């Protein structure tokens, strides 16, 4: 068990400090798999499900512009993760009805028990961070 945790910690650390190209490709893959259906392939908020949602999906390419020119990394991480009670998450509204999924919970469930308690959290945070890094890279 400890070996798996150490391996996961090492992999997560490499993903955070690894090459920018790797981080962008991992983040882009994560984005296309988890976010594009609502926010659109280009992040502009026009994904296929955006037409049937109760709320509009925000244009994720404008986050820096909407935050006075500085990418709001901590806020973005918290919104993606969703486990800290950010208003966009955690409501009783089902995902398909317009509420954004709590990705931290979903990523944690995908990790299962194979990484242990601390390793599982590193797994979740790594996935959230590559998504946030990718979003920073698509700002206009």
Secondary structure by P-SEA (a helix, b strand, c coil): caaaaaaaaaaaaaaacccaaaaaaaaaaaaaaccccccccccccccccccccccccccccccccccccccaaaaaaaaaaccccccccccccccccccccaaaaaaaaaacccccaaaaaaaaaaaaaaaaaaaaaacc
